[in-house]
């Protein structure tokens, strides 16, 4: 069994590969450990890799497209430390708190904008977008 990386290195080759597309595909192998926010257009979960036990905070936002019904959706996955995980579970979650997590840490973004194609790419930290 692989052990999670530490400091600025997170995850393993199974859950956090270099390629954004491969990292997006790897999300299906993670299990949800905690649901922190469960609203229809704003969902925050903690996911864990089944291979190395690396935890990720996952943020989903969606806005309703009242005109065409093509709701833009955005997801961000950010690897988190054990201390960050414990604090999120114990102290609760706010948008400001999420935005403050690992601002210089590599994250994975998956955007599905209105009228556009879905794309996965690397970013930094979390920016909770507009949601209904």
VMD Tcl script that builds the backbone (N, CA, C; Angstrom):
set m [mol new atoms 396]
animate dup $m
set s [atomselect $m all]
$s set {name element resname resid chain x y z} {
  {N N UNK 1 A 0.855 -1.186 0.000}
  {CA C UNK 1 A 0.000 0.000 0.000}
  {C C UNK 1 A 0.889 1.233 0.000}
  {N N UNK 2 A 0.588 2.183 -0.858}
  {CA C UNK 2 A 1.344 3.433 -0.936}
  {C C UNK 2 A 1.044 4.294 0.270}
  {N N UNK 3 A 2.019 5.072 0.680}
  {CA C UNK 3 A 1.750 6.023 1.758}
  {C C UNK 3 A 1.615 7.408 1.160}
  {N N UNK 4 A 0.765 8.258 1.763}
  {CA C UNK 4 A 0.577 9.581 1.199}
  {C C UNK 4 A 1.844 10.407 1.304}
  {N N UNK 5 A 2.021 11.292 0.357}
  {CA C UNK 5 A 3.152 12.210 0.408}
  {C C UNK 5 A 2.876 13.276 1.453}
  {N N UNK 6 A 3.906 13.976 1.830}
  {CA C UNK 6 A 3.760 14.990 2.870}
  {C C UNK 6 A 4.171 16.359 2.346}
  {N N UNK 7 A 3.995 17.362 3.177}
  {CA C UNK 7 A 4.352 18.744 2.879}
  {C C UNK 7 A 3.689 19.199 1.581}
  {N N UNK 8 A 4.513 19.645 0.599}
  {CA C UNK 8 A 3.922 20.156 -0.632}
  {C C UNK 8 A 3.552 19.044 -1.603}
  {N N UNK 9 A 3.835 17.804 -1.274}
  {CA C UNK 9 A 3.513 16.666 -2.128}
  {C C UNK 9 A 2.353 15.900 -1.504}
  {N N UNK 10 A 1.325 15.706 -2.284}
  {CA C UNK 10 A 0.126 15.052 -1.778}
  {C C UNK 10 A -0.256 13.893 -2.686}
  {N N UNK 11 A -0.960 12.930 -2.116}
  {CA C UNK 11 A -1.541 11.846 -2.888}
  {C C UNK 11 A -0.525 10.857 -3.424}
  {N N UNK 12 A -1.022 10.003 -4.284}
  {CA C UNK 12 A -0.191 8.975 -4.903}
  {C C UNK 12 A -0.457 8.980 -6.407}
  {N N UNK 13 A 0.229 8.094 -7.102}
  {CA C UNK 13 A 0.054 8.038 -8.558}
  {C C UNK 13 A -1.360 7.629 -8.955}
  {N N UNK 14 A -2.106 7.032 -8.033}
  {CA C UNK 14 A -3.474 6.602 -8.329}
  {C C UNK 14 A -4.486 7.736 -8.178}
  {N N UNK 15 A -4.328 8.551 -7.165}
  {CA C UNK 15 A -5.340 9.579 -6.889}
  {C C UNK 15 A -4.940 10.980 -7.327}
  {N N UNK 16 A -3.652 11.227 -7.547}
  {CA C UNK 16 A -3.197 12.585 -7.835}
  {C C UNK 16 A -2.119 12.571 -8.910}
  {N N UNK 17 A -2.422 11.933 -10.064}
  {CA C UNK 17 A -1.430 11.892 -11.140}
  {C C UNK 17 A -1.174 13.293 -11.705}
  {N N UNK 18 A -0.108 13.423 -12.417}
  {CA C UNK 18 A 0.308 14.723 -12.957}
  {C C UNK 18 A -0.730 15.309 -13.921}
  {N N UNK 19 A -1.252 14.496 -14.792}
  {CA C UNK 19 A -2.215 14.951 -15.801}
  {C C UNK 19 A -3.555 15.308 -15.154}
  {N N UNK 20 A -4.079 16.475 -15.488}
  {CA C UNK 20 A -5.377 16.899 -14.949}
  {C C UNK 20 A -6.488 15.945 -15.387}
  {N N UNK 21 A -6.445 15.482 -16.612}
  {CA C UNK 21 A -7.470 14.565 -17.107}
  {C C UNK 21 A -7.420 13.244 -16.355}
  {N N UNK 22 A -6.214 12.736 -16.100}
  {CA C UNK 22 A -6.069 11.482 -15.353}
  {C C UNK 22 A -6.509 11.665 -13.900}
  {N N UNK 23 A -6.200 12.814 -13.316}
  {CA C UNK 23 A -6.619 13.084 -11.937}
  {C C UNK 23 A -8.141 13.179 -11.849}
  {N N UNK 24 A -8.774 13.762 -12.863}
  {CA C UNK 24 A -10.228 13.848 -12.872}
  {C C UNK 24 A -10.833 12.444 -12.979}
  {N N UNK 25 A -10.267 11.607 -13.824}
  {CA C UNK 25 A -10.768 10.239 -13.977}
  {C C UNK 25 A -10.572 9.436 -12.682}
  {N N UNK 26 A -9.520 9.731 -11.935}
  {CA C UNK 26 A -9.206 8.983 -10.713}
  {C C UNK 26 A -10.184 9.256 -9.580}
  {N N UNK 27 A -10.988 10.299 -9.691}
  {CA C UNK 27 A -11.898 10.647 -8.595}
  {C C UNK 27 A -12.903 9.531 -8.306}
  {N N UNK 28 A -13.210 8.716 -9.295}
  {CA C UNK 28 A -14.199 7.655 -9.097}
  {C C UNK 28 A -13.699 6.570 -8.143}
  {N N UNK 29 A -12.388 6.493 -7.927}
  {CA C UNK 29 A -11.841 5.495 -7.014}
  {C C UNK 29 A -11.836 5.992 -5.563}
  {N N UNK 30 A -12.191 7.255 -5.346}
  {CA C UNK 30 A -12.223 7.789 -3.982}
  {C C UNK 30 A -13.584 7.537 -3.364}
  {N N UNK 31 A -13.598 7.436 -2.044}
  {CA C UNK 31 A -14.884 7.312 -1.354}
  {C C UNK 31 A -15.144 8.598 -0.576}
  {N N UNK 32 A -16.402 8.888 -0.364}
  {CA C UNK 32 A -16.778 10.069 0.405}
  {C C UNK 32 A -16.685 9.716 1.883}
  {N N UNK 33 A -15.881 10.477 2.596}
  {CA C UNK 33 A -15.701 10.271 4.031}
  {C C UNK 33 A -16.664 11.136 4.836}
  {N N UNK 34 A -16.941 12.335 4.350}
  {CA C UNK 34 A -17.828 13.249 5.078}
  {C C UNK 34 A -18.513 14.190 4.105}
  {N N UNK 35 A -19.779 14.461 4.365}
  {CA C UNK 35 A -20.528 15.473 3.620}
  {C C UNK 35 A -20.630 16.688 4.525}
  {N N UNK 36 A -19.970 17.766 4.130}
  {CA C UNK 36 A -19.918 18.964 4.966}
  {C C UNK 36 A -21.025 19.948 4.619}
  {N N UNK 37 A -21.342 20.068 3.343}
  {CA C UNK 37 A -22.455 20.895 2.874}
  {C C UNK 37 A -23.156 20.095 1.784}
  {N N UNK 38 A -24.473 19.997 1.879}
  {CA C UNK 38 A -25.229 19.234 0.889}
  {C C UNK 38 A -26.464 20.018 0.496}
  {N N UNK 39 A -26.238 21.016 -0.351}
  {CA C UNK 39 A -27.331 21.793 -0.922}
  {C C UNK 39 A -27.415 21.428 -2.394}
  {N N UNK 40 A -28.502 21.734 -3.026}
  {CA C UNK 40 A -28.655 21.294 -4.415}
  {C C UNK 40 A -27.645 21.930 -5.371}
  {N N UNK 41 A -27.164 23.138 -5.067}
  {CA C UNK 41 A -26.239 23.820 -5.984}
  {C C UNK 41 A -24.904 24.156 -5.337}
  {N N UNK 42 A -24.672 23.625 -4.139}
  {CA C UNK 42 A -23.421 23.856 -3.420}
  {C C UNK 42 A -23.163 22.639 -2.538}
  {N N UNK 43 A -22.159 21.853 -2.924}
  {CA C UNK 43 A -21.865 20.609 -2.220}
  {C C UNK 43 A -20.380 20.590 -1.855}
  {N N UNK 44 A -20.096 20.299 -0.603}
  {CA C UNK 44 A -18.717 20.184 -0.141}
  {C C UNK 44 A -18.579 18.838 0.567}
  {N N UNK 45 A -17.631 18.033 0.096}
  {CA C UNK 45 A -17.378 16.736 0.710}
  {C C UNK 45 A -15.885 16.586 0.982}
  {N N UNK 46 A -15.586 15.641 1.848}
  {CA C UNK 46 A -14.209 15.185 2.015}
  {C C UNK 46 A -14.160 13.799 1.419}
  {N N UNK 47 A -13.234 13.621 0.490}
  {CA C UNK 47 A -13.063 12.339 -0.176}
  {C C UNK 47 A -11.712 11.765 0.222}
  {N N UNK 48 A -11.591 10.452 0.161}
  {CA C UNK 48 A -10.340 9.803 0.551}
  {C C UNK 48 A -9.939 8.769 -0.502}
  {N N UNK 49 A -8.659 8.737 -0.799}
  {CA C UNK 49 A -8.109 7.770 -1.751}
  {C C UNK 49 A -8.112 6.388 -1.118}
  {N N UNK 50 A -8.588 5.398 -1.848}
  {CA C UNK 50 A -8.641 4.033 -1.334}
  {C C UNK 50 A -7.267 3.365 -1.332}
  {N N UNK 51 A -6.290 3.964 -2.004}
  {CA C UNK 51 A -4.953 3.378 -2.064}
  {C C UNK 51 A -4.032 3.960 -0.990}
  {N N UNK 52 A -3.955 5.298 -0.902}
  {CA C UNK 52 A -2.976 5.925 0.001}
  {C C UNK 52 A -3.601 6.677 1.172}
  {N N UNK 53 A -4.919 6.772 1.212}
  {CA C UNK 53 A -5.661 7.459 2.287}
  {C C UNK 53 A -5.526 8.976 2.260}
  {N N UNK 54 A -5.027 9.534 1.155}
  {CA C UNK 54 A -4.969 10.989 1.031}
  {C C UNK 54 A -6.398 11.530 1.014}
  {N N UNK 55 A -6.632 12.595 1.754}
  {CA C UNK 55 A -7.949 13.234 1.783}
  {C C UNK 55 A -7.951 14.454 0.870}
  {N N UNK 56 A -9.131 14.696 0.295}
  {CA C UNK 56 A -9.355 15.838 -0.582}
  {C C UNK 56 A -10.636 16.524 -0.158}
  {N N UNK 57 A -10.652 17.838 -0.216}
  {CA C UNK 57 A -11.920 18.540 -0.078}
  {C C UNK 57 A -12.402 18.771 -1.511}
  {N N UNK 58 A -13.667 18.477 -1.729}
  {CA C UNK 58 A -14.287 18.623 -3.042}
  {C C UNK 58 A -15.391 19.667 -2.937}
  {N N UNK 59 A -15.345 20.661 -3.818}
  {CA C UNK 59 A -16.337 21.733 -3.819}
  {C C UNK 59 A -17.036 21.750 -5.175}
  {N N UNK 60 A -18.353 21.653 -5.144}
  {CA C UNK 60 A -19.194 21.694 -6.346}
  {C C UNK 60 A -20.099 22.904 -6.251}
  {N N UNK 61 A -20.122 23.715 -7.308}
  {CA C UNK 61 A -21.057 24.837 -7.375}
  {C C UNK 61 A -21.769 24.812 -8.721}
  {N N UNK 62 A -22.997 25.312 -8.696}
  {CA C UNK 62 A -23.825 25.331 -9.897}
  {C C UNK 62 A -24.747 26.542 -9.823}
  {N N UNK 63 A -24.936 27.185 -10.962}
  {CA C UNK 63 A -25.924 28.258 -11.037}
  {C C UNK 63 A -27.010 27.832 -12.017}
  {N N UNK 64 A -28.218 28.229 -11.731}
  {CA C UNK 64 A -29.349 27.853 -12.578}
  {C C UNK 64 A -29.399 28.771 -13.792}
  {N N UNK 65 A -29.488 28.160 -14.947}
  {CA C UNK 65 A -29.658 28.898 -16.195}
  {C C UNK 65 A -31.159 28.908 -16.504}
  {N N UNK 66 A -31.812 29.957 -16.106}
  {CA C UNK 66 A -33.262 30.061 -16.256}
  {C C UNK 66 A -33.700 30.202 -17.707}
  {N N UNK 67 A -32.788 30.584 -18.592}
  {CA C UNK 67 A -33.153 30.808 -19.992}
  {C C UNK 67 A -33.080 29.513 -20.805}
  {N N UNK 68 A -31.912 28.872 -20.795}
  {CA C UNK 68 A -31.701 27.705 -21.651}
  {C C UNK 68 A -31.666 26.381 -20.897}
  {N N UNK 69 A -31.656 26.429 -19.578}
  {CA C UNK 69 A -31.604 25.201 -18.788}
  {C C UNK 69 A -30.263 24.501 -18.830}
  {N N UNK 70 A -29.228 25.202 -19.240}
  {CA C UNK 70 A -27.884 24.633 -19.310}
  {C C UNK 70 A -27.081 25.179 -18.129}
  {N N UNK 71 A -27.241 24.541 -16.974}
  {CA C UNK 71 A -26.659 25.042 -15.735}
  {C C UNK 71 A -25.133 24.898 -15.718}
  {N N UNK 72 A -24.393 26.012 -15.602}
  {CA C UNK 72 A -22.934 25.919 -15.475}
  {C C UNK 72 A -22.559 25.240 -14.155}
  {N N UNK 73 A -21.590 24.331 -14.230}
  {CA C UNK 73 A -21.148 23.581 -13.057}
  {C C UNK 73 A -19.630 23.667 -12.942}
  {N N UNK 74 A -19.165 23.804 -11.695}
  {CA C UNK 74 A -17.728 23.928 -11.438}
  {C C UNK 74 A -17.355 23.067 -10.238}
  {N N UNK 75 A -16.236 22.375 -10.345}
  {CA C UNK 75 A -15.743 21.535 -9.252}
  {C C UNK 75 A -14.275 21.854 -9.011}
  {N N UNK 76 A -13.906 21.809 -7.751}
  {CA C UNK 76 A -12.500 21.940 -7.365}
  {C C UNK 76 A -12.180 20.842 -6.364}
  {N N UNK 77 A -11.059 20.185 -6.563}
  {CA C UNK 77 A -10.535 19.189 -5.628}
  {C C UNK 77 A -9.200 19.687 -5.117}
  {N N UNK 78 A -9.054 19.689 -3.794}
  {CA C UNK 78 A -7.818 20.147 -3.173}
  {C C UNK 78 A -7.381 19.109 -2.150}
  {N N UNK 79 A -6.150 18.594 -2.264}
  {CA C UNK 79 A -5.668 17.676 -1.234}
  {C C UNK 79 A -5.506 18.440 0.080}
  {N N UNK 80 A -5.854 17.791 1.174}
  {CA C UNK 80 A -5.765 18.454 2.474}
  {C C UNK 80 A -4.972 17.593 3.452}
  {N N UNK 81 A -4.443 18.251 4.472}
  {CA C UNK 81 A -3.699 17.554 5.523}
  {C C UNK 81 A -4.689 16.957 6.517}
  {N N UNK 82 A -4.201 16.078 7.366}
  {CA C UNK 82 A -5.040 15.485 8.407}
  {C C UNK 82 A -5.564 16.565 9.355}
  {N N UNK 83 A -4.726 17.553 9.669}
  {CA C UNK 83 A -5.155 18.644 10.556}
  {C C UNK 83 A -6.256 19.484 9.909}
  {N N UNK 84 A -6.122 19.775 8.623}
  {CA C UNK 84 A -7.161 20.536 7.921}
  {C C UNK 84 A -8.466 19.743 7.880}
  {N N UNK 85 A -8.366 18.465 7.649}
  {CA C UNK 85 A -9.555 17.607 7.613}
  {C C UNK 85 A -10.269 17.638 8.954}
  {N N UNK 86 A -9.517 17.435 10.013}
  {CA C UNK 86 A -10.111 17.434 11.355}
  {C C UNK 86 A -10.763 18.773 11.672}
  {N N UNK 87 A -10.118 19.870 11.298}
  {CA C UNK 87 A -10.669 21.205 11.566}
  {C C UNK 87 A -11.951 21.440 10.776}
  {N N UNK 88 A -11.988 21.015 9.525}
  {CA C UNK 88 A -13.197 21.189 8.717}
  {C C UNK 88 A -14.364 20.407 9.310}
  {N N UNK 89 A -14.084 19.199 9.777}
  {CA C UNK 89 A -15.138 18.377 10.371}
  {C C UNK 89 A -15.606 18.940 11.711}
  {N N UNK 90 A -14.685 19.451 12.501}
  {CA C UNK 90 A -15.021 19.910 13.853}
  {C C UNK 90 A -15.591 21.317 13.888}
  {N N UNK 91 A -15.035 22.210 13.094}
  {CA C UNK 91 A -15.366 23.627 13.198}
  {C C UNK 91 A -16.359 24.120 12.156}
  {N N UNK 92 A -16.720 23.266 11.213}
  {CA C UNK 92 A -17.662 23.681 10.187}
  {C C UNK 92 A -16.988 24.341 9.001}
  {N N UNK 93 A -17.784 24.600 7.992}
  {CA C UNK 93 A -17.274 25.101 6.721}
  {C C UNK 93 A -17.993 26.386 6.344}
  {N N UNK 94 A -17.241 27.319 5.819}
  {CA C UNK 94 A -17.806 28.531 5.224}
  {C C UNK 94 A -17.068 28.757 3.908}
  {N N UNK 95 A -17.625 29.568 3.050}
  {CA C UNK 95 A -16.949 29.870 1.789}
  {C C UNK 95 A -15.603 30.526 2.047}
  {N N UNK 96 A -15.551 31.439 3.015}
  {CA C UNK 96 A -14.290 32.111 3.336}
  {C C UNK 96 A -13.242 31.105 3.813}
  {N N UNK 97 A -13.660 30.164 4.623}
  {CA C UNK 97 A -12.733 29.153 5.125}
  {C C UNK 97 A -12.218 28.272 3.990}
  {N N UNK 98 A -13.096 27.887 3.082}
  {CA C UNK 98 A -12.670 27.094 1.931}
  {C C UNK 98 A -11.694 27.875 1.064}
  {N N UNK 99 A -11.997 29.140 0.810}
  {CA C UNK 99 A -11.131 29.971 -0.022}
  {C C UNK 99 A -9.749 30.166 0.602}
  {N N UNK 100 A -9.654 30.049 1.918}
  {CA C UNK 100 A -8.379 30.239 2.621}
  {C C UNK 100 A -7.526 28.970 2.668}
  {N N UNK 101 A -8.105 27.821 2.307}
  {CA C UNK 101 A -7.364 26.557 2.354}
  {C C UNK 101 A -6.302 26.512 1.260}
  {N N UNK 102 A -5.089 26.247 1.637}
  {CA C UNK 102 A -4.005 26.002 0.678}
  {C C UNK 102 A -3.989 26.903 -0.531}
  {N N UNK 103 A -3.926 28.227 -0.360}
  {CA C UNK 103 A -4.018 29.125 -1.515}
  {C C UNK 103 A -2.921 28.916 -2.560}
  {N N UNK 104 A -1.782 28.384 -2.153}
  {CA C UNK 104 A -0.692 28.128 -3.099}
  {C C UNK 104 A -0.543 26.651 -3.442}
  {N N UNK 105 A -1.469 25.854 -2.939}
  {CA C UNK 105 A -1.424 24.407 -3.166}
  {C C UNK 105 A -2.092 24.070 -4.489}
  {N N UNK 106 A -1.512 23.130 -5.202}
  {CA C UNK 106 A -2.065 22.705 -6.490}
  {C C UNK 106 A -3.424 22.045 -6.285}
  {N N UNK 107 A -4.383 22.462 -7.082}
  {CA C UNK 107 A -5.731 21.886 -7.032}
  {C C UNK 107 A -6.098 21.384 -8.423}
  {N N UNK 108 A -7.211 20.693 -8.472}
  {CA C UNK 108 A -7.750 20.214 -9.740}
  {C C UNK 108 A -9.086 20.896 -9.950}
  {N N UNK 109 A -9.271 21.453 -11.110}
  {CA C UNK 109 A -10.540 22.109 -11.442}
  {C C UNK 109 A -11.173 21.382 -12.619}
  {N N UNK 110 A -12.497 21.330 -12.566}
  {CA C UNK 110 A -13.263 20.748 -13.660}
  {C C UNK 110 A -14.450 21.670 -13.905}
  {N N UNK 111 A -14.431 22.339 -15.028}
  {CA C UNK 111 A -15.461 23.318 -15.364}
  {C C UNK 111 A -16.338 22.802 -16.491}
  {N N UNK 112 A -17.626 23.071 -16.353}
  {CA C UNK 112 A -18.584 22.756 -17.404}
  {C C UNK 112 A -19.447 24.010 -17.594}
  {N N UNK 113 A -18.901 24.993 -18.335}
  {CA C UNK 113 A -19.608 26.269 -18.489}
  {C C UNK 113 A -20.769 26.170 -19.476}
  {N N UNK 114 A -21.661 27.106 -19.372}
  {CA C UNK 114 A -22.780 27.184 -20.314}
  {C C UNK 114 A -22.226 27.370 -21.729}
  {N N UNK 115 A -22.709 26.563 -22.641}
  {CA C UNK 115 A -22.323 26.695 -24.038}
  {C C UNK 115 A -20.909 26.232 -24.343}
  {N N UNK 116 A -20.220 25.663 -23.379}
  {CA C UNK 116 A -18.843 25.234 -23.602}
  {C C UNK 116 A -18.662 23.760 -23.340}
  {N N UNK 117 A -17.468 23.305 -23.587}
  {CA C UNK 117 A -17.120 21.918 -23.331}
  {C C UNK 117 A -16.518 21.795 -21.934}
  {N N UNK 118 A -16.749 20.674 -21.300}
  {CA C UNK 118 A -16.149 20.414 -19.991}
  {C C UNK 118 A -14.643 20.311 -20.169}
  {N N UNK 119 A -13.929 20.829 -19.162}
  {CA C UNK 119 A -12.469 20.717 -19.207}
  {C C UNK 119 A -11.917 20.583 -17.798}
  {N N UNK 120 A -10.843 19.812 -17.694}
  {CA C UNK 120 A -10.136 19.622 -16.435}
  {C C UNK 120 A -8.784 20.307 -16.556}
  {N N UNK 121 A -8.366 20.969 -15.489}
  {CA C UNK 121 A -7.079 21.669 -15.511}
  {C C UNK 121 A -6.593 21.882 -14.089}
  {N N UNK 122 A -5.337 22.209 -13.949}
  {CA C UNK 122 A -4.732 22.461 -12.645}
  {C C UNK 122 A -4.877 23.931 -12.281}
  {N N UNK 123 A -5.081 24.170 -11.000}
  {CA C UNK 123 A -5.163 25.523 -10.475}
  {C C UNK 123 A -4.426 25.578 -9.144}
  {N N UNK 124 A -4.713 26.615 -8.380}
  {CA C UNK 124 A -4.145 26.776 -7.042}
  {C C UNK 124 A -5.281 27.046 -6.066}
  {N N UNK 125 A -5.268 26.358 -4.940}
  {CA C UNK 125 A -6.252 26.596 -3.892}
  {C C UNK 125 A -7.682 26.393 -4.365}
  {N N UNK 126 A -8.586 27.027 -3.634}
  {CA C UNK 126 A -10.025 26.944 -3.928}
  {C C UNK 126 A -10.573 28.361 -4.043}
  {N N UNK 127 A -11.390 28.569 -5.033}
  {CA C UNK 127 A -12.171 29.787 -5.112}
  {C C UNK 127 A -13.627 29.337 -5.278}
  {N N UNK 128 A -14.409 29.503 -4.237}
  {CA C UNK 128 A -15.819 29.094 -4.317}
  {C C UNK 128 A -16.516 30.086 -5.245}
  {N N UNK 129 A -17.044 29.564 -6.321}
  {CA C UNK 129 A -17.712 30.413 -7.302}
  {C C UNK 129 A -19.169 30.692 -6.929}
  {N N UNK 130 A -19.789 31.477 -7.779}
  {CA C UNK 130 A -21.205 31.797 -7.583}
  {C C UNK 130 A -22.036 30.534 -7.647}
  {N N UNK 131 A -23.059 30.472 -6.846}
  {CA C UNK 131 A -23.954 29.323 -6.880}
  {C C UNK 131 A -25.331 29.763 -6.393}
  {N N UNK 132 A -26.335 28.998 -6.773}
  {CA C UNK 132 A -27.704 29.278 -6.341}
  {C C UNK 132 A -28.009 28.529 -5.070}
}
mol reanalyze $m
mol bondsrecalc $m
mol representation Tube
mol addrep $m
